[in-house]
Amino acid sequence: MQSLTNHYHQLLGLPSNWTVETVKLSITGKQVEIRLIYAGNHVECPVCGQTGKRYDHSGEQRWRHLDTMQFETILVARLPRCECKEHGVKTAQAPWAARHSRFTLLFESFAIELLQHCANIKAAADLLRLSWQAVNQIMRRAVARGLSRRNTEAMAYLGIDEKSFKAGHQYVTTLNDLEQGCVLEVLEHRTGEAAKALLESLNQQQKQQVKAVAADMWQPFASAVRELLPQADLVHDRFHISKYLNEAVDAVRRKESRMLDQAGDRRLVGSKYVWLRNPEQMREQQRLELNKLLAGEFKTGQAWALKNLFRVFWQLGCADAASTFFEYWSRRVDEVGLTPMIKVKEMLRRHLVNILTYFRHRITNAVSEGLNSKIQIVKASARGFRQFESYRNRILFYCGKLNMALEA
Ligand SMILES: [Zn+2]
């Protein structure tokens, strides 16, 4: 047994004033319990770091450690209390764990590492044999640590975006750093107040350094930017715009398909995604499918052509050329005369000034679209987030690019 206690003393990298008292092995419980004892007469005050006399020991505590040969390993100890001249009696910090953590530094670091690289939170939790609650606790602490370390360097390009939450019935608003490609903060609801509060989370200096913000054409977002970042350009980004165009194409298709269906023609039924696909990413089969539909000379095909024609807009070299193109495109839309397309065109015209800002900054929420795939990981494991707080923590854990490392 002596060698086992020595072994654990070395394995845990304990300071000399801590000793391993016993190592209790439960074969049936598949558990190793390591009891540690503080032998020193002096204790460091956790507040000021000065060494004071040992006063007594606090109550017994337990910490989950990394498994030993697949045996769950638990450290048990009573932390010494220090009598500090300045701060009175204080419980010392355990050298193997972060304050208020039920896990050792090594275990917690391993859990964070695993969660970060696992595309499935449930699988990581199972592998660690941790409850949902424990996983949430580790993530919450990791995010808080990361946010406190976040450098407050200038952020020139921001994005305001929304994500669905609670199986799509509710929304959260996110503030993204478009250069770093990360989520800075998440707030509940999709409102002007949420957008304002997000921008308020920046300090005065940061606010002044923002050059442009990419956001949807939604008025409350625009107002928040104008009010709080008056010097910044608003850029209505292409990803939101292409979403509106796609919705318009689909509105045309639904109406047309319904009318054809009444006459027994079912060619447009189930064709929704054929019209929405990006032509560059189509496989041969999908291209044939589209060509067949285009040959049918449907109104939907005309709407589809207008949507695709608009892609040229983003490829132009400057705002003047884009503005000229927009007039040409608008005329085409009017000639074709499909109401859903005309509606989008009018909306774009109303916001054209803040769409043309794209050519000055060339920012889009594309970065946050990339973040969406990570947010899918978060959502896939959600099973209905009851609490906004845990959803926020998970978004920041996976998409915040935070330094969440534990310091030994
Ligand atoms: Zn002190």
Residues whose N, C-alpha, C, O or C-beta is under 5 A from the ligand:
A	BS01	ZN	C45 V47 C48 G49 C84 E86 H87
